[in-house]
Amino acid sequence: MPDIIDISPTISPDTAVWPGDTPFSRSVALSMSAGDNLELSSITTTVHIGAHTDAPNHYAADGAAIEERPLEMYLGLCQV
């Protein structure tokens, strides 16, 4: 099997989202730079951010959910 290379783009507050959808934001709860003993944060955004695949049930009422589709459908050769 060839190497699997993740080509997902970096997600940031500058990442475009569909008009009216929830943009990316990050809230830091704990930070070592502030003297905390660990880094802890949460994010809020749409699931339609960055590189993703829409399952058929996103656009068809009787479409399959993503967990019902074989992963092999989303793996293959590509040009980067």
C-alpha positions as CSV (number, residue, x, y, z in Angstrom):
1,M,0.0,0.0,0.0
2,P,1.4,3.5,-0.8
3,D,2.0,6.1,1.9
4,I,-1.0,8.0,3.1
5,I,-0.4,11.7,3.1
6,D,-2.8,14.0,4.9
7,I,-3.5,17.0,2.7
8,S,-5.9,18.7,5.1
9,P,-5.4,22.5,5.3
10,T,-4.6,24.3,8.5
11,I,-7.8,25.6,10.2
12,S,-7.8,29.1,11.7
13,P,-10.1,32.0,12.2
14,D,-9.2,33.0,8.6
15,T,-10.6,29.8,7.2
16,A,-13.6,30.5,5.0
17,V,-17.0,29.0,5.9
18,W,-20.3,28.9,4.1
19,P,-22.1,32.3,4.5
20,G,-24.1,32.1,7.8
21,D,-22.2,29.0,9.1
22,T,-20.1,29.0,12.3
23,P,-16.6,30.3,11.8
24,F,-13.6,28.7,13.7
25,S,-12.9,30.1,17.1
26,R,-10.7,28.8,20.0
27,S,-11.0,29.5,23.7
28,V,-8.0,28.8,25.9
29,A,-8.9,27.6,29.4
30,L,-5.4,26.8,30.7
31,S,-2.0,27.7,29.3
32,M,1.5,26.9,30.4
33,S,2.6,30.3,29.2
34,A,0.2,31.7,31.8
35,G,1.6,29.5,34.5
36,D,-0.9,26.6,34.3
37,N,0.4,23.0,34.4
38,L,-1.1,22.1,31.0
39,E,-2.6,23.4,27.8
40,L,-6.4,23.1,27.6
41,S,-8.7,24.7,25.0
42,S,-11.9,24.2,23.2
43,I,-13.0,25.0,19.7
44,T,-16.2,26.0,18.1
45,T,-16.9,25.7,14.3
46,T,-18.9,24.1,11.6
47,V,-18.2,20.5,10.7
48,H,-18.0,21.8,7.1
49,I,-14.7,23.6,7.6
50,G,-11.5,22.8,5.7
51,A,-11.1,19.5,3.8
52,H,-14.0,17.2,4.4
53,T,-16.4,14.8,2.8
54,D,-20.1,15.2,2.8
55,A,-22.0,12.0,3.3
56,P,-24.9,11.3,1.0
57,N,-27.4,12.0,3.8
58,H,-26.2,15.6,3.8
59,Y,-27.8,16.2,0.4
60,A,-30.3,13.3,0.0
61,A,-33.0,12.4,2.6
62,D,-32.5,8.6,2.1
63,G,-28.7,8.9,1.6
64,A,-26.2,6.9,3.6
65,A,-24.5,8.3,6.7
66,I,-20.7,8.6,6.6
67,E,-20.2,5.7,9.0
68,E,-22.1,3.5,6.6
69,R,-19.7,4.1,3.8
70,P,-16.5,2.1,3.4
71,L,-13.3,4.0,4.1
72,E,-11.8,2.7,0.9
73,M,-14.2,5.0,-1.1
74,Y,-12.1,7.9,0.2
75,L,-8.6,6.5,-0.3
76,G,-6.8,6.6,-3.5
77,L,-4.2,8.1,-5.7
78,C,-4.0,11.8,-6.1
79,Q,-1.8,14.6,-7.3
80,V,-0.7,17.2,-4.8
